[in-house]
């Protein structure tokens, strides 16, 4: 069972996964060793699955970020599910309910790169592209 204190710790880690146990402890009124034990328990239980880095894609040369919904052709779903993460442009992929089968978040250099990526996808299904304008940050 996840306690209210555990939820506070999770919230703080979501804001900054590099926060020290001492920093978190000051906020939730626990010692650093108690925070470490709670985080270890949450990891062992599988509540915390991993830690990640949020990147500025534009600084990496990726000026375009899009969502693509794909309605997969009959007989192609199993293949695309096993291969979708082999494309370096794919940041996240989800299997979803009808009328589409796959929802992916993709980063690309420019419109030509997007066209080339879509040309790969049309071998497996019918894509619908949604251009991401800005991310709405949590306040």
Secondary structure, 3 states (H helix, E strand, C coil): CCCHHHHHHHHHHHHCCCCCHHHHHHHHCCCHHHHHHHHHHHHHHCCCCCCCCCCCHHHHCCCEEEEEEEEECCCCHHHHHHHHHHCCCEEEEEECCCCCCEEEEEEECCHHHHHHHHHHHCCCEEEEEEECCCCCCCC
